[in-house]
Amino acid sequence: MSLAGWNDTIAAIATAPGIAAIGVVRLSGSESFDIIKSLFPSKNLKEAPTHTIHVGYLRAGDLPVDEVVVSLYRAPKSYTGEDVIEISCHGSPYVQEQVLQACINAGARLARPGEFTQRAFLNGKLDLTQAEAVADLIASNTEASRKAALHNIRGGFSHVLKDLREQLIRFSALIELELDFSQEDVEFADRTALQELIIRIRKIVRSLLDSFKLGNVIKNGVSVAIVGKPNAGKSTLLNTLLNENRAIVSEIAGTTRDTIEEVLNIDGILFRLIDTAGIRDSEDTIEIIGVERSLEKMKTADIVVYLFDTHTETPHELEAALNRLRSVNPEWLAVGNKTDLDGLESTMQKFGFPETIFVSAKSHLHIDLLKQRLVDKVMHGRVQAENTIVTNARHYHALNEVEKSLHDIESGIYKHIPGDLLAIDIRRCLHYLGEITGEVTSEDQLDYIFSKFCIGK
């Protein structure tokens, strides 16, 4: 998104497409109050105070368009930092389009994707991590993703990075000062204190990098491949977890010939459950293809649930299957199915493998325990609102560069390299920290980031 047209007044429908009780058309820019004055002649809203609401008819020339509620926000106390008008009209898509067209005919132009939030960033109302968190919050579909996005909108991630950057800047200034007195061979920056600071910052950055795995789970969900021999009850387990008959269940082995994927929300985490074809030797061409796809899903899934029939599979067969599974995917759960409540203790003794879960998909025995184990497998504790978790791939890659720069700084201090070379490494580290929050950015980068937003936000 080019910064050309930055002084234009923009307009867009801010509510989702479709029929609803209310729709909102948003204006932002220096001409917003002139535009609403021409469309709302019953009252001079140009003279009205900020943060007030007014009811009346919006008109296009002599024709009434709709009875609306107009909310006024004067700069700089608005979302974008500019004069903002929000027109709440009836939720007919046609009515919303007529209101939007009236605004455009009166002097506004249609906003580009993310342009309202981009203006908020450029006007200093949000930094770049907060702006990106706005998009994450809009797209959030679980409690965990909502908490993570809201934490970043409130500046949690930004505060951590800005504190690190300020500490580095202080040392950078002292080292830069040394360069002005290079003939005197003096050191203003305490190298021991700088090294201690770098060690502290590296620890924080490493913690943020490590959180990305969890952040990716929170944002994108986790894939779970349900694998096992034919007729182990994989489709029944999928149906039980989803609480609906999604997969065909039959006593005939090999009913599932292809993978079936469904999404399940457990404790605020999205699990993409994949019911795979039973793994066995077969001469059926279609079944062979299904087995190949099952093996591929085993390799790429975040977690593999190996489901076995406690009545037909032997401990020796299970051990061999788990050994093969360990070589393919390190994250797995062994789940014994068709367990009878009366025979649970003897079944547990028969299959004495640690961490094995015994369930009955048909009678829902221990299904809640399986769900909890899936959550524990990926979460390792609950997400709290105050946790700083990296969920953005751009932030992750920039933090990797920060860590490399910190390593070079620490190595340079240890090797007693000259201050001018040390200053280069510190500047590089500051650059990547600033790139995350938007203190260092380019038009192309802003183009890419805000183009992914919806129009009206």
N, C-alpha and C positions, 0 to 999 in steps of 0.2 A: 504494500500500500504506500504509494508515494505521498510525501507530505504536501504535495501540491493540492490546493483546495483547502488548506488548513484553516483559512479564515471564513470558509463558507459556513452557512447555517445548514445543518443536516437534519433529516427526518427519516423515521422508519417505524414500522409496526413492531412493538416490543414484545407482544404476546405471541404464543404459539399459533400456528395455522389451524384453522378449523372453526366450527361454530362453538361459541361460548357465551356466557352471560355478559361478560365485559371484555373489551379489547382496549389496548393502550397504544396510542401513537405518541412517539417521543420526538421532541425538537431539542437541538442544542446548537448554540452559536449566538453571535452578537445581534442577529436580526430576529431572534426568537420572539421577543416581546412586540416588535413591530408586526410580525406575522400574525400573532394571536390577536392583536388589536384589530387587525383588518377582518379576521374571521369571527370575532366575538364582539359585535358592535354594541351589544346591550350594556356593556360596562367597559370602562377604560382600564384594561388590565395592565397597560404599560405603567400606570401610576400605582398599581396595587403593590402592597408589601410582599416580601419574599415569604415562602413557606405558608402560603394561604391557598384555599380551595374555593372555586367558584362554579356555580351551576347555571346553565343557560343553554341557548341554542347556538350551535356552530353553523355559520352560514357561508355559502360560496356565492358571492354577489348577493342577489336578492332571494336566493333559494336556501331554505333551511336544509342542512345535511343530517343533523342528529341533535338530540338533547344530550349534552355532555357534562362531565365534571373536569374542570381544568385546574391542575396543580402547578404552582409557580415556585421556581427555585432560582434565585438570583446568584450570579457569580460573586465570590468564589465558593459559596456554600451550596455546592451541588455535586452530583456524582462526577461530572466531567470537569468541574472547575469553571465552566462557562454558564451563561444564562440557559436554563433548561425549562422546558414546558412539557408536561405530560397530560395528554388528552385522553380521558377514559370515556369511551363511547360504547354503544351496544356491540355485542360480540359477533354480529354477522360479518363474515369475510367481505361481503360487498360494502357494508357500511364502513368498515375499517379502511378499505381501499379508497372509498370516496373521501374520507377524512384525510388520509395521507395525500391524495391527489390535490385536495384543496390547499394543503400546506405547501406542496411543491409549486402549485400555480401562484401562490402568494410570495414565492421567493426562495424557498428551501430547495435543497437537492437531496436525492435519495442517498442515505448513508451506505457506506461500504461495510462488509462484514467486520465486526469488532471495532468500528470507528469510534463509538462512544467510549469504550474502554481505552482505546488508544489515546484519545484526547485526555482522559483521566490520568494516564501515565505521563503524557507529555506536559501536562499542567501540574505534575507533582502530587496528584491526589493518591496515586498508587505507584509502587515500584514495579519492576517487570515480573518478579516472582508473585506479587499480589495480583497483578493483572492476569497472569496465567492461571492462578488459583481460582479466579472468577469463572473461567471456562471450565475448570475441573469441578467446581461446585454445581454449575448448571448441568454437567454431564453425570454427576454422582448418582448412583443408583443403589447404594448401600449405606448403612450407618457409618461404617469405617471410612469409606471414601468421603462422606460428608464431613466427618470430623477432621480428616487430614486436610481437605481443601479449606475449611473454615479456619483452621489453625494458621494456614499460610496467608489467607486473606487478612487475618488480624496481625500479620507481620511476624509470626513466630520464626519462620525460616530467615526472613530478611534481617531480623535483629541479631541472629547468630552470626550471619555473614558480615554485617556492618561492623559488629564489635571486633571480629577478627581483622577486618580490613583497616579499621582505625588504629589498632595496635601495631600493625605492620607499617602503616603510613608514618607513624611517629619515629620508628627506627629508620625508615627509608629517608626521612628528612634529615636525620642526623648523619647518615652515611653520605647523602648528597652534599651536606655541608662540609664533610671531610674532603671532598673533591676540590672545594674552593681553597683548601689549605694544604694541598698535596705536597707543596714544597717544604712545609714545616713537619710533615710526617706525624700528624696527630690523629688520634681516634676519639671522636665524640660519642660514638655508639659502643656501648658495652657489649662485646662479642659474647660473653658468657650469658648475659641477660637475654640477648637476641637468640642464642641457641636454645635456652630454656623456653622462650616464647614459641619458637618454631616447633619444638617437641610437643608443646601443649596444643598448638594449632593443628599439627598433623594428627594428633589423637582425635580431635573433634572432627576433622575432615574424614578420617577413616571411619568414624562412627556414622557419619552422614552417608558415606559411600556404602557401608554395610547395610544401612536401612533401605537402600534402593530395592533390594530383593523383596522385602516386605511391602514397600511402597508400590512396586509393580503388581504384587498380588492384590493390594487394596484397590488399585485403579483398574486393572484389567482382568482380575479374577485368576483362578488357578485351574488348570486342566487336570482331570482325574480319569485315567483309563481303567475301566473295569475289565479285567482279563481273567482267563481260566479255561478249563476244558469245556467242551460242549455239555449242556444240561447241568452246569454247576449252579444255575439260578441267577445268572448275570442280569437278564432282562427283568426277572422278578424283583431283584434288588433295585434296579433303576426305577421301576414303577413304584416300589415302596418308598424310596427316598423322595421321589417327586410327588408321591401321594396321588398318582393318576396312572391310568393304563396307557403309557406312552409306547412301550415296546410289546411286540407280540410274544406271548408266553405259550409254550407247548411242551408236551412230554417228549416230542420228537427232537432228538439231538441235532444241533446244527440249524435251528430255526433262524437265528440271526446270521445273515449272510454278509452284511455290511455294517459299518459303524453308525450308531445313532447318537446324536449329541443333544443334550438339554442342559439348561442352566438352573442351578439351585442356590438359593441364598441361605447360608447357615451362619448365624451370629454376625451378620453384617459383611460376610465375605461371599463373593460369587464363586461357586464351583461349577466348572463346565464338565458335566459328567458324560463320559463317552462309553457307551455299551458296545463292546467289540464282538466279532465273530469268535466262536469257540476255537481254541488252538488244538489242532490234532492233524494227523496225516489223513489226506483225503485224495480221491481221484476225481472229485467233482470240480470242474473248471471254475465255476462261480465261487464255490466254497474256498478253493485255493486262493483266489484273489482276496476274499474276505479275511482269510488267515494272514496273508501278507500285510494287509492294511492294519490288522490287529497288532502285529509285531512292530510295524512302523509307529503306531500310536504309543506303544510301550516305550519306545526310545525317546519320543518327543514330549510325553506328558510330564507335568510337574510332579505328579504322584501316580503310582500304579497300585491299584487295589487288586491283589491276587485272590480270587474267590474260588474256594474248593468245596466239594461236597464231602461232608464229614462221614458219610455212609459208604462212599465208593472209593475215595482216595486214601491211599495208605500213607503212614508217616514217611516212609522211604520215598514215595513219589513226591510228597510235598517238599521234602528236603531238597530233592533234585530240582524241583521247579523253582524253589526260592534261590538256590545257588545260581541258576540261569538268570533269574530276575536281577540278582545283585550285580551281575556283570553288565546288564543292559541299562538299569536305572537305579541310582542309589536311594531314591525316595520311594518307599513302597510300604504297603500294609498287607499282612496276611489275614484273610477273613474266612473263617470256616462257616459254611452255610448249611441249612437244613438241620440245625441243632435242635433237639427236643429239650424242653425245660427239665423234664425228669432225668434225662441222661446227660445233662450239662457237665456234671463233675467228672464222669467217666470219659467224656469226650475231651475235656481239658487235659486229663491225665494221658490219654492216648496220643494227642498231639502236643507234646510238651515243649513247643517252641515259644520262647519269650515274646511278649508283645502281640501274640495272636489274639484276634477278636473272634468270638463265636456268636453267630446271629442265626435267626430264622427270618429270612426275607418275607416268607409267606405269612407268618404269624406276628411279624414286627418285633421279634425278640431282640433286644440290645441294639436296635437301630439308632436310638439316641446316643448310645455310647460310641457307635461308629462315627456319627456326625461330629461328636466332640473330639474324637481322635483325629479326624480330618482337619478340624480347626487348629488343634494343638500342633499338628504336623507342620503347618505353614505359618502360624502366628507366633508361637513361642511366647504367649502372653497376650493380654488384651491391648488394643490401641486406645490410648488416652488422649483427650483433647489437647493436653499440653505437650505431647510428644512431637518432635520435629522429625518428619519422615520424608525422604526424597522420593517423589512420585513421578518426576519429570525427567525424561531421557536427556534433554538439553542440559539440565542442571547436573546430571550425573557425569556427562562427558566433560563439562567444565570443571567439576570438582576433581576429576582424574588429572586434568592438567594442573590444577592447583597443587595436588599431592606431588606430582612430578617436580614442580617448581620448588616446593618446600624441601624436597629431598636434595635438590641441587644447592639450595641455600645452606642447608645443614652441612652438606659435603664441602661447600666452599669455606664455611667457617672453620671446619676441622682442618682443611688444607691451608688455611691462612691466605686465601687468595686476596688480591687487591680489592679495595672498596669499590672501584668502578665496575669490576666484574660482578661483585656481589650485588651491586645496585641493579644490574641488568636482570638478575634472577628475581629480585624482589619486585621489580616493575612488572615482570611477566606474571608473577603470582597475583599482584594487585589487579592486573588486567583481567585475568580469568574470574577473580572474585567479583569485580565490577561488571563483568559480562553477564553474570547470573542475575544480578539485581537491576541491570539496565543502566548503571552508571557509565558503562562502556558499551556502546551498541552502534548499529548501522541501520540505514533505511531498509536494506535488504532483509536484515534480521527481523525488524519490526514487521515488514511485509509478510514474512513467512509466519510469524507467531500470530498476528491478529487476523490473518486471512482464514484461520481455522475457527474463528468465532462465528456465532450466528449473527445475522443482520438484526439490528435493534439492540445489540449489546456491545 
